[in-house]
Amino acid sequence: MSEASLSGGKKLHIGFSVAPTWLKGRRPEPGEAPSAQDPAAFYIDLAKRAEAAKLDFVFKVDYLYLNPALANGSPGSVGFEPNILLAAMARETSRIGLVTTASTTFNPPYVVARQLQSLHWLSQGRAGLNIVTSIEGAENFGDAPMPSPEVRYRKAAEFTEVVRQLWQSYPPAGDGTGKSAARAIDHQREFFSVKGPLNVLAHEAGAPPLFQAGASEIGREFSASVADATFAAAPDMAASIELRADLRRRAERLGRRADDVRVLPGLYFFLAPTREEAWELHARAHAYLTRERRLESLKTVIGLDASHLAPADRITPDMLPARQAPVRSRTHADLLRRFIEENSPTLEKVLARPEVVGSAHWVSVGTVADVVADIAEWFEAGAMDGFIALPGGSTGSLNLFFDELVPELVRRGLFRADYEGTTLRDHLGMR
């Protein structure tokens, strides 16, 4: 297969998660990362490096709670409000997209619409919004329990509709009479009552692109209806191919074009000069996960208590709890159930799965050539439109990504050599 044939000349879309995933599971080595005393500089430096590599955007995940057992004072555990952090990045960069995260479960749409439009202006059209329904944190917003997934997604759909209406409620030009073109939206439905208009003028770059990460049945339908890009949980290529094909079909059924929904799985990579060193990084990053913690994670993911099984014992489909059983994440549960149903794997293999030890991301371990080959294979197979870079193992892995892997993708014609536009919509091909 020639390099020119890969994906018919299409280019990858690459985002970069600014959460320092390479520190996961261990303390940073001396001199490995900036002190927690200046975490803003830590994040801004990552944004600058991502922009120098011509990536589409940086992405800030957000959680509205803190697990005290996991707090370690490293830059990665500093839970900055993402809009404030990305506003700081906007002043230090000029081209890279800035994708923030907002919970539709806990935030009012007017506030989020205003924050995003403000970030859009501060960055001159580079803002994007990752819509999340949240699965934890209800106790920080009152005494009510977490709503069901069905209610959360119904609320998310209405939230998104309101935000879009507000972004359109104060257009950048009037009718030539000198009068304001701003208009009320007068929205009144199940979850929200919002009069409008928004008090921030719309930016001429167009509305901020929307991102979404749900891969459950209800999440897919929502993503196909509103998302410009989906942050896919795809632990293997088959899962990503199926998800992308399904989202494209759903988008067309909903009156959109198939290409309107870009599928971007998270790529959790461990890079080193040799394969042996890369696998050592992978092992070290997960060494803190004891067998007991993995078994507890398995129980959380799909509700299965496997503590009585030996590592070589197989987990068969008949051992799985009912699908209706409550789980932390329906997306992760569905992915792991599919793997078990198709393979009847040993307990040892299940406890090593991305859904159990991580966030169900695609994991690639090896040299730069190895990981580039993985990326090319997935892209050519139609498994993705790009990926979210999640460096693992060490700052060495991070440096190899920027210094060698991205340039190799450019050399192969899989990624841009320079920006062709100035806005996030330009980078995503949304002209």
JOGICOR-V878227 format. One record per pair of residues at least 12 apart in sequence whose C-alpha atoms are under 8 Angstrom apart, sorted by sequence separation. I is the first residue (numbers start at 1). J is the second residue. D is the distance in Angstrom with one decimal. If there is no record, write none. Layout:
BEGIN
{{I & J & D} {I & J & D}}
END
This chain:
BEGIN
{{86 & 98 & 6.4} {116 & 128 & 7.5} {170 & 182 & 4.2} {184 & 196 & 4.5} {185 & 197 & 6.2} {270 & 282 & 6.3} {295 & 307 & 6.5} {86 & 99 & 7.9} {116 & 129 & 7.3} {169 & 182 & 5.5} {170 & 183 & 6.6} {183 & 196 & 7.2} {184 & 197 & 4.5} {248 & 261 & 6.8} {86 & 100 & 7.2} {169 & 183 & 5.4} {183 & 197 & 5.4} {247 & 261 & 7.2} {169 & 184 & 6.6} {182 & 197 & 6.3} {212 & 227 & 5.9} {304 & 319 & 8.0} {63 & 79 & 7.5} {169 & 185 & 6.9} {210 & 226 & 7.1} {211 & 227 & 5.2} {214 & 230 & 7.8} {304 & 320 & 6.5} {62 & 79 & 7.4} {83 & 100 & 6.2} {210 & 227 & 5.1} {211 & 228 & 5.9} {212 & 229 & 6.7} {213 & 230 & 5.4} {214 & 231 & 7.8} {215 & 232 & 6.8} {304 & 321 & 6.4} {320 & 337 & 7.6} {82 & 100 & 5.8} {209 & 227 & 7.8} {210 & 228 & 5.3} {211 & 229 & 4.9} {212 & 230 & 4.9} {213 & 231 & 4.6} {214 & 232 & 7.5} {215 & 233 & 6.9} {302 & 320 & 7.8} {303 & 321 & 6.4} {62 & 81 & 7.6} {82 & 101 & 6.8} {133 & 152 & 5.9} {166 & 185 & 7.1} {209 & 228 & 6.0} {210 & 229 & 6.7} {211 & 230 & 5.6} {212 & 231 & 6.0} {213 & 232 & 5.8} {244 & 263 & 6.1} {302 & 321 & 7.3} {336 & 355 & 6.5} {62 & 82 & 6.8} {133 & 153 & 6.6} {165 & 185 & 6.7} {211 & 231 & 7.0} {213 & 233 & 7.5} {317 & 337 & 7.9} {335 & 355 & 7.6} {61 & 82 & 7.6} {60 & 82 & 6.1} {303 & 325 & 7.1} {333 & 355 & 7.9} {133 & 156 & 6.5} {224 & 247 & 5.5} {303 & 326 & 7.6} {317 & 340 & 6.3} {332 & 355 & 5.8} {132 & 156 & 7.9} {223 & 247 & 7.7} {224 & 248 & 7.3} {303 & 327 & 6.6} {316 & 340 & 6.5} {317 & 341 & 5.0} {18 & 43 & 6.4} {131 & 156 & 7.9} {162 & 187 & 7.2} {225 & 250 & 7.8} {240 & 265 & 7.5} {302 & 327 & 6.1} {315 & 340 & 6.9} {316 & 341 & 6.8} {335 & 360 & 8.0} {60 & 86 & 8.0} {221 & 247 & 7.7} {224 & 250 & 5.8} {225 & 251 & 6.2} {301 & 327 & 5.9} {100 & 127 & 7.5} {102 & 129 & 7.2} {104 & 131 & 6.8} {105 & 132 & 7.9} {169 & 196 & 7.3} {170 & 197 & 6.4} {220 & 247 & 6.5} {224 & 251 & 4.8} {300 & 327 & 6.3} {301 & 328 & 6.2} {317 & 344 & 6.7} {332 & 359 & 7.7} {18 & 46 & 6.5} {98 & 126 & 5.8} {99 & 127 & 5.8} {100 & 128 & 6.2} {101 & 129 & 5.8} {102 & 130 & 6.4} {103 & 131 & 6.3} {104 & 132 & 6.1} {105 & 133 & 5.4} {169 & 197 & 5.1} {170 & 198 & 6.3} {215 & 243 & 7.6} {300 & 328 & 6.3} {301 & 329 & 6.7} {316 & 344 & 4.6} {332 & 360 & 6.4} {18 & 47 & 7.4} {94 & 123 & 7.3} {97 & 126 & 4.6} {98 & 127 & 4.9} {99 & 128 & 4.3} {100 & 129 & 5.2} {101 & 130 & 4.5} {102 & 131 & 5.7} {103 & 132 & 4.9} {104 & 133 & 5.3} {105 & 134 & 6.5} {169 & 198 & 6.1} {170 & 199 & 7.3} {172 & 201 & 6.0} {221 & 250 & 6.9} {225 & 254 & 6.5} {315 & 344 & 5.3} {316 & 345 & 7.3} {96 & 126 & 6.8} {97 & 127 & 6.0} {98 & 128 & 6.0} {99 & 129 & 5.5} {100 & 130 & 5.8} {101 & 131 & 6.1} {102 & 132 & 6.1} {103 & 133 & 5.4} {104 & 134 & 7.6} {166 & 196 & 6.6} {170 & 200 & 7.0} {171 & 201 & 6.2} {172 & 202 & 5.5} {224 & 254 & 7.7} {314 & 344 & 6.0} {315 & 345 & 5.8} {91 & 122 & 7.6} {95 & 126 & 7.3} {97 & 128 & 7.2} {99 & 130 & 6.5} {101 & 132 & 7.0} {103 & 134 & 6.0} {166 & 197 & 6.0} {167 & 198 & 6.9} {170 & 201 & 5.2} {171 & 202 & 5.2} {172 & 203 & 6.6} {225 & 256 & 7.9} {229 & 260 & 7.8} {230 & 261 & 6.8} {232 & 263 & 6.3} {234 & 265 & 6.0} {301 & 332 & 6.5} {302 & 333 & 5.1} {314 & 345 & 5.3} {315 & 346 & 5.9} {83 & 115 & 7.1} {87 & 119 & 6.2} {90 & 122 & 6.6} {91 & 123 & 7.3} {106 & 138 & 8.0} {162 & 194 & 7.8} {166 & 198 & 5.3} {170 & 202 & 5.9} {171 & 203 & 7.9} {172 & 204 & 6.7} {228 & 260 & 5.8} {229 & 261 & 5.1} {230 & 262 & 6.1} {231 & 263 & 6.5} {232 & 264 & 5.6} {233 & 265 & 5.9} {234 & 266 & 7.5} {301 & 333 & 5.4} {314 & 346 & 4.0} {315 & 347 & 6.2} {368 & 400 & 7.2} {42 & 75 & 7.2} {83 & 116 & 7.7} {86 & 119 & 7.8} {90 & 123 & 5.1} {158 & 191 & 7.4} {159 & 192 & 7.6} {169 & 202 & 8.0} {227 & 260 & 8.0} {228 & 261 & 4.9} {229 & 262 & 4.3} {230 & 263 & 4.9} {231 & 264 & 5.0} {232 & 265 & 4.2} {233 & 266 & 6.7} {313 & 346 & 5.3} {314 & 347 & 5.9} {368 & 401 & 7.7} {372 & 405 & 6.8} {16 & 50 & 7.0} {158 & 192 & 7.7} {168 & 202 & 6.7} {227 & 261 & 6.1} {228 & 262 & 6.2} {229 & 263 & 5.8} {230 & 264 & 5.8} {231 & 265 & 5.5} {232 & 266 & 6.5} {302 & 336 & 7.6} {312 & 346 & 5.3} {313 & 347 & 5.8} {87 & 122 & 6.9} {106 & 141 & 7.2} {167 & 202 & 6.1} {229 & 264 & 6.9} {230 & 265 & 7.8} {231 & 266 & 6.8} {302 & 337 & 7.5} {311 & 346 & 6.5} {312 & 347 & 6.2} {39 & 75 & 5.2} {83 & 119 & 7.2} {87 & 123 & 7.5} {155 & 191 & 6.4} {311 & 347 & 5.0} {312 & 348 & 6.4} {368 & 404 & 7.0} {369 & 405 & 7.9} {372 & 408 & 7.6} {36 & 73 & 6.4} {224 & 261 & 6.6} {310 & 347 & 7.1} {311 & 348 & 4.7} {368 & 405 & 5.7} {372 & 409 & 7.1} {36 & 74 & 5.5} {58 & 96 & 7.2} {223 & 261 & 8.0} {309 & 347 & 7.3} {376 & 414 & 7.9} {16 & 55 & 7.4} {35 & 74 & 7.3} {36 & 75 & 5.0} {39 & 78 & 7.5} {57 & 96 & 5.2} {58 & 97 & 6.2} {59 & 98 & 6.3} {60 & 99 & 6.4} {61 & 100 & 7.1} {62 & 101 & 5.9} {15 & 55 & 6.1} {18 & 58 & 6.5} {35 & 75 & 7.1} {56 & 96 & 6.0} {57 & 97 & 3.9} {58 & 98 & 5.4} {59 & 99 & 4.8} {60 & 100 & 5.4} {61 & 101 & 5.9} {62 & 102 & 7.4} {167 & 207 & 6.7} {14 & 55 & 5.5} {15 & 56 & 5.5} {16 & 57 & 6.4} {17 & 58 & 5.8} {18 & 59 & 6.1} {19 & 60 & 6.9} {34 & 75 & 7.5} {55 & 96 & 6.7} {56 & 97 & 5.9} {57 & 98 & 5.5} {58 & 99 & 6.2} {59 & 100 & 6.2} {60 & 101 & 6.5} {306 & 347 & 7.8} {13 & 55 & 7.5} {14 & 56 & 5.5} {15 & 57 & 4.8} {16 & 58 & 4.7} {17 & 59 & 4.8} {18 & 60 & 6.0} {19 & 61 & 7.3} {36 & 78 & 7.9} {47 & 89 & 6.8} {51 & 93 & 7.3} {54 & 96 & 7.2} {57 & 99 & 6.7} {13 & 56 & 6.1} {14 & 57 & 7.1} {15 & 58 & 5.5} {16 & 59 & 5.9} {17 & 60 & 6.2} {164 & 207 & 7.9} {15 & 59 & 6.7} {17 & 61 & 7.5} {44 & 88 & 7.5} {48 & 92 & 7.5} {51 & 95 & 6.8} {40 & 85 & 7.3} {44 & 89 & 5.5} {48 & 93 & 6.4} {51 & 96 & 5.3} {28 & 74 & 7.9} {47 & 93 & 7.5} {50 & 96 & 7.6} {27 & 74 & 7.9} {105 & 152 & 6.2} {44 & 92 & 7.3} {104 & 152 & 7.8} {47 & 96 & 7.9} {105 & 155 & 7.0} {109 & 159 & 5.8} {113 & 163 & 5.2} {117 & 167 & 7.3} {104 & 155 & 7.0} {105 & 156 & 7.0} {108 & 159 & 7.9} {109 & 160 & 7.6} {112 & 163 & 7.4} {113 & 164 & 7.8} {104 & 156 & 5.3} {110 & 162 & 7.8} {23 & 76 & 7.8} {109 & 162 & 6.5} {110 & 163 & 6.7} {113 & 166 & 6.7} {298 & 351 & 7.2} {109 & 163 & 5.6} {113 & 167 & 6.6} {301 & 355 & 7.5} {20 & 75 & 7.6} {21 & 76 & 7.7} {104 & 159 & 6.3} {301 & 356 & 7.1} {20 & 76 & 5.4} {110 & 166 & 7.3} {295 & 351 & 7.1} {19 & 76 & 5.7} {294 & 351 & 5.9} {298 & 356 & 5.7} {297 & 356 & 5.7} {291 & 351 & 7.9} {297 & 357 & 7.5} {294 & 356 & 6.4} {294 & 357 & 6.7} {153 & 218 & 7.3} {157 & 222 & 7.0} {153 & 219 & 7.3} {160 & 226 & 7.9} {150 & 218 & 7.4} {289 & 357 & 7.4} {153 & 222 & 7.4} {65 & 136 & 7.2} {286 & 357 & 7.4} {64 & 136 & 7.6} {65 & 137 & 5.1} {64 & 137 & 5.6} {63 & 137 & 7.8} {65 & 140 & 7.2} {64 & 140 & 7.6} {125 & 203 & 6.9} {124 & 203 & 7.9} {125 & 204 & 7.8} {129 & 208 & 6.7} {131 & 210 & 7.1} {125 & 205 & 5.3} {128 & 208 & 4.8} {129 & 209 & 6.4} {130 & 210 & 6.0} {131 & 211 & 6.0} {132 & 212 & 6.6} {124 & 205 & 7.7} {125 & 206 & 7.5} {127 & 208 & 5.5} {128 & 209 & 4.9} {129 & 210 & 5.0} {130 & 211 & 4.4} {131 & 212 & 5.2} {132 & 213 & 7.2} {118 & 200 & 7.0} {121 & 203 & 6.5} {126 & 208 & 7.5} {127 & 209 & 7.4} {128 & 210 & 6.0} {129 & 211 & 5.9} {130 & 212 & 5.5} {131 & 213 & 7.7} {117 & 200 & 6.6} {120 & 203 & 7.0} {125 & 208 & 7.4} {128 & 211 & 7.4} {130 & 213 & 8.0} {282 & 365 & 7.4} {110 & 194 & 7.5} {114 & 198 & 6.8} {117 & 201 & 7.8} {113 & 198 & 7.7} {114 & 199 & 7.4} {117 & 202 & 6.8} {114 & 200 & 6.4} {117 & 203 & 7.4} {279 & 365 & 6.4} {278 & 365 & 5.9} {279 & 366 & 7.0} {110 & 198 & 7.3} {120 & 208 & 7.0} {278 & 366 & 5.2} {277 & 366 & 8.0} {278 & 367 & 7.1} {275 & 365 & 7.3} {276 & 366 & 7.7} {117 & 208 & 7.7} {275 & 366 & 4.4} {116 & 208 & 7.5} {274 & 366 & 6.6} {275 & 367 & 5.7} {268 & 361 & 6.2} {270 & 363 & 8.0} {274 & 367 & 5.6} {267 & 361 & 6.1} {268 & 362 & 6.0} {269 & 363 & 5.6} {270 & 364 & 6.5} {271 & 365 & 6.3} {272 & 366 & 6.4} {273 & 367 & 5.6} {266 & 361 & 5.2} {267 & 362 & 5.0} {268 & 363 & 4.8} {269 & 364 & 4.8} {270 & 365 & 4.8} {271 & 366 & 5.5} {272 & 367 & 5.4} {273 & 368 & 7.6} {239 & 335 & 7.7} {265 & 361 & 7.0} {266 & 362 & 6.1} {267 & 363 & 6.0} {268 & 364 & 6.4} {269 & 365 & 5.7} {270 & 366 & 6.4} {271 & 367 & 5.4} {272 & 368 & 7.3} {265 & 362 & 7.0} {267 & 364 & 7.2} {271 & 368 & 6.3} {233 & 331 & 7.6} {233 & 332 & 7.7} {235 & 335 & 7.9} {271 & 371 & 7.8} {234 & 335 & 7.9} {269 & 371 & 7.5} {285 & 392 & 7.5} {285 & 393 & 5.7} {284 & 393 & 7.3} {282 & 392 & 7.4} {281 & 392 & 7.8} {282 & 393 & 6.0} {281 & 393 & 4.8} {281 & 394 & 7.2} {216 & 330 & 6.0} {216 & 331 & 4.7} {215 & 331 & 5.3} {214 & 331 & 6.8} {216 & 334 & 7.1} {235 & 354 & 6.2} {265 & 384 & 6.9} {235 & 355 & 7.5} {264 & 384 & 5.9} {267 & 387 & 6.2} {269 & 389 & 7.8} {263 & 384 & 5.2} {264 & 385 & 6.0} {265 & 386 & 7.2} {266 & 387 & 5.7} {267 & 388 & 5.8} {268 & 389 & 6.7} {269 & 390 & 6.4} {270 & 391 & 6.5} {271 & 392 & 7.7} {262 & 384 & 7.6} {263 & 385 & 5.3} {264 & 386 & 5.0} {265 & 387 & 5.0} {266 & 388 & 4.6} {267 & 389 & 5.3} {268 & 390 & 4.6} {269 & 391 & 5.3} {270 & 392 & 4.9} {271 & 393 & 7.8} {262 & 385 & 5.7} {263 & 386 & 6.8} {264 & 387 & 4.2} {265 & 388 & 6.1} {266 & 389 & 6.3} {267 & 390 & 5.6} {268 & 391 & 5.8} {269 & 392 & 5.4} {270 & 393 & 5.7} {262 & 386 & 7.8} {263 & 387 & 7.7} {264 & 388 & 6.2} {266 & 390 & 6.7} {267 & 391 & 7.9} {268 & 392 & 6.1} {272 & 396 & 7.1} {235 & 360 & 5.2} {271 & 396 & 7.5} {272 & 397 & 6.1} {233 & 359 & 7.5} {234 & 360 & 6.3} {235 & 361 & 5.0} {236 & 362 & 5.9} {271 & 397 & 4.6} {233 & 360 & 5.5} {234 & 361 & 5.6} {235 & 362 & 4.3} {270 & 397 & 5.9} {271 & 398 & 7.8} {233 & 361 & 5.5} {234 & 362 & 5.6} {235 & 363 & 7.0} {269 & 397 & 7.8} {272 & 400 & 7.5} {233 & 362 & 7.6} {271 & 400 & 6.7} {271 & 401 & 7.5} {244 & 382 & 7.8} {244 & 383 & 6.4} {241 & 381 & 7.6} {244 & 384 & 6.7} {237 & 378 & 6.4} {241 & 382 & 6.2} {242 & 383 & 7.7} {241 & 383 & 4.1} {240 & 383 & 5.0} {241 & 384 & 7.2} {240 & 384 & 6.8} {238 & 383 & 7.5} {237 & 383 & 6.2} {231 & 388 & 7.5} {135 & 328 & 7.0} {135 & 329 & 7.3} {209 & 424 & 7.5} {208 & 424 & 7.8} {209 & 425 & 6.7} {208 & 425 & 7.6} {205 & 423 & 7.0} {206 & 425 & 8.0} {205 & 425 & 7.8} {14 & 264 & 7.9} {13 & 264 & 7.7} {25 & 284 & 7.9} {26 & 285 & 6.7} {25 & 285 & 5.3} {24 & 285 & 6.2} {25 & 286 & 6.1} {23 & 285 & 7.7} {25 & 287 & 7.2} {26 & 288 & 7.4} {22 & 285 & 7.8} {25 & 288 & 5.8} {25 & 289 & 7.9} {126 & 422 & 7.7} {128 & 424 & 7.3} {125 & 422 & 7.7} {126 & 423 & 4.8} {127 & 424 & 6.7} {125 & 423 & 5.0} {126 & 424 & 4.7} {124 & 423 & 7.2} {125 & 424 & 6.7} {126 & 425 & 7.6} {125 & 425 & 8.0} {95 & 419 & 7.8} {96 & 422 & 7.9} {97 & 423 & 6.8} {98 & 424 & 7.8} {95 & 422 & 5.4} {96 & 423 & 7.7} {97 & 424 & 4.9} {94 & 422 & 7.9} {95 & 423 & 6.8} {96 & 424 & 7.1} {97 & 427 & 7.9} {53 & 402 & 6.5} {50 & 402 & 7.6} {49 & 402 & 7.4} {53 & 406 & 7.0} {53 & 407 & 8.0} {54 & 416 & 7.3} {32 & 395 & 6.8} {54 & 417 & 7.2} {54 & 418 & 5.9} {54 & 419 & 6.1} {12 & 379 & 7.9} {57 & 424 & 7.2} {22 & 390 & 7.9} {24 & 392 & 7.8} {56 & 424 & 6.9} {21 & 390 & 6.3} {22 & 391 & 5.6} {23 & 392 & 7.5} {24 & 393 & 7.7} {6 & 376 & 7.4} {21 & 391 & 6.1} {22 & 392 & 4.0} {23 & 393 & 6.9} {17 & 388 & 6.6} {20 & 391 & 7.7} {21 & 392 & 5.7} {22 & 393 & 4.6} {23 & 394 & 6.7} {56 & 427 & 5.5} {7 & 379 & 6.6} {13 & 385 & 6.3} {14 & 386 & 5.5} {15 & 387 & 6.4} {16 & 388 & 5.4} {17 & 389 & 6.1} {21 & 393 & 7.8} {22 & 394 & 5.0} {56 & 428 & 7.1} {6 & 379 & 7.5} {7 & 380 & 5.2} {12 & 385 & 5.9} {13 & 386 & 4.3} {14 & 387 & 5.2} {15 & 388 & 4.6} {16 & 389 & 4.7} {17 & 390 & 6.0} {22 & 395 & 6.6} {6 & 380 & 5.4} {12 & 386 & 4.6} {13 & 387 & 6.5} {14 & 388 & 5.8} {15 & 389 & 6.1} {16 & 390 & 6.8} {7 & 382 & 7.8} {12 & 387 & 7.7} {14 & 389 & 7.0} {22 & 397 & 7.8} {22 & 398 & 7.6} {11 & 413 & 7.4} {12 & 414 & 6.0} {13 & 415 & 7.6} {11 & 414 & 5.0} {12 & 415 & 5.4} {9 & 413 & 7.5} {10 & 414 & 7.2} {11 & 415 & 5.0} {12 & 416 & 8.0} {9 & 414 & 7.6} {11 & 416 & 6.7} {4 & 412 & 7.7} {6 & 414 & 7.5} {3 & 412 & 6.0} {4 & 413 & 7.0} {3 & 413 & 7.2} {13 & 427 & 7.8} {13 & 428 & 6.8}}
END
